[in-house]
Amino acid sequence: MDYRHQNSRCSITGGYRDRGPIAAFVGMIVYADYCISEIFFGKPDGVAVSGWSATPWESSPGTPVTTAGNPIGFGEDLLGNLYVASQGGAVYRFSSASGADALFANGFE
């Protein structure tokens, strides 16, 4: 995975390779940066040296979606749904409005 430490990025919080119910998300690696609370997707692209590139989750171009607190870990349930826990004690589940292809239409649940 290619990930640059710039713009106050400092520490990767490891994530999961998605196998869950959101079809457009399957196979991507989800992770976060502890210092800026941003969520990233590792997408296989064949362009980066590693073959994977970091793509930030954005609500609109240039507007990153962040966790409410520094992300400290990820989890997965039996159905493949992904969760992220923040240092403040909150746990968020990634969701889709349609449950299939409309990625994060409602953000975190």
C-alpha positions as CSV (number, residue, x, y, z in Angstrom):
1,M,0.0,0.0,0.0
2,D,1.4,3.4,-0.9
3,Y,0.6,6.0,1.8
4,R,2.3,9.4,2.2
5,H,2.9,11.0,5.6
6,Q,2.0,14.6,4.7
7,N,-0.5,17.2,5.9
8,S,-0.2,16.0,9.5
9,R,-0.6,12.4,8.7
10,C,1.4,10.3,11.1
11,S,0.2,6.9,12.1
12,I,-1.8,4.3,10.2
13,T,-4.4,2.4,12.2
14,G,-4.7,-1.0,10.5
15,G,-7.9,-2.0,8.9
16,Y,-9.6,-4.9,7.1
17,R,-10.0,-6.2,3.6
18,D,-13.7,-5.8,3.0
19,R,-15.8,-9.0,2.4
20,G,-19.1,-7.4,3.5
21,P,-22.5,-6.6,2.0
22,I,-21.6,-3.4,0.2
23,A,-20.8,-4.7,-3.3
24,A,-18.8,-1.8,-4.6
25,F,-16.5,-2.0,-1.5
26,V,-15.6,-5.7,-1.6
27,G,-11.9,-6.3,-1.9
28,M,-10.8,-2.8,-0.7
29,I,-8.6,-2.4,2.3
30,V,-10.1,0.1,4.8
31,Y,-7.7,1.9,7.3
32,A,-7.3,5.2,9.0
33,D,-4.8,7.8,10.1
34,Y,-4.8,8.2,13.9
35,C,-3.5,11.8,13.9
36,I,-6.0,13.3,11.4
37,S,-8.9,10.8,12.0
38,E,-9.4,10.3,8.2
39,I,-10.6,7.0,6.8
40,F,-8.8,5.7,3.7
41,F,-9.5,2.9,1.1
42,G,-6.7,0.9,-0.4
43,K,-7.7,0.3,-4.0
44,P,-5.9,-2.1,-6.3
45,D,-4.9,0.2,-9.2
46,G,-1.7,-1.2,-10.8
47,V,-0.3,2.4,-10.8
48,A,1.4,2.6,-7.4
49,V,4.6,0.7,-6.9
50,S,2.8,-1.7,-4.5
51,G,-0.2,-2.1,-6.9
52,W,-2.5,-0.4,-4.3
53,S,-3.1,3.3,-3.7
54,A,-4.6,5.2,-0.7
55,T,-7.8,7.0,-1.5
56,P,-9.4,9.2,1.3
57,W,-13.1,8.9,2.0
58,E,-14.6,12.2,1.1
59,S,-18.2,13.5,1.5
60,S,-17.5,15.8,-1.5
61,P,-14.3,16.5,-3.4
62,G,-11.7,17.8,-1.0
63,T,-13.8,17.3,2.1
64,P,-12.6,14.3,4.0
65,V,-14.9,12.3,6.3
66,T,-13.3,11.8,9.7
67,T,-14.2,9.8,12.8
68,A,-15.3,11.5,15.9
69,G,-12.0,11.0,17.7
70,N,-8.8,9.3,16.8
71,P,-9.4,5.9,15.3
72,I,-7.7,3.1,17.3
73,G,-9.0,-0.1,15.6
74,F,-11.2,-1.8,13.2
75,G,-13.5,-4.8,13.5
76,E,-15.7,-7.1,11.5
77,D,-18.9,-9.0,12.4
78,L,-20.0,-12.4,11.1
79,L,-21.8,-10.8,8.2
80,G,-18.7,-8.9,7.1
81,N,-19.8,-5.5,8.2
82,L,-16.9,-3.2,9.1
83,Y,-16.6,-1.2,12.3
84,V,-14.1,1.5,13.4
85,A,-13.5,2.4,17.1
86,S,-12.3,5.8,18.2
87,Q,-10.2,6.7,21.2
88,G,-13.2,8.5,22.8
89,G,-15.0,5.2,23.1
90,A,-17.4,5.4,20.1
91,V,-17.8,2.5,17.7
92,Y,-19.1,3.2,14.2
93,R,-20.4,0.7,11.6
94,F,-19.9,1.5,7.9
95,S,-23.2,1.4,6.1
96,S,-24.9,2.0,2.8
97,A,-28.3,3.5,2.2
98,S,-29.2,0.7,-0.2
99,G,-27.1,-2.0,1.4
100,A,-25.4,-2.6,-1.9
101,D,-23.8,0.0,-4.1
102,A,-24.5,3.5,-2.8
103,L,-21.4,3.8,-0.6
104,F,-21.9,5.6,2.6
105,A,-24.8,7.7,1.5
106,N,-25.6,8.3,5.1
107,G,-22.1,8.3,6.4
108,F,-21.4,6.5,9.6
109,E,-24.4,4.9,11.4
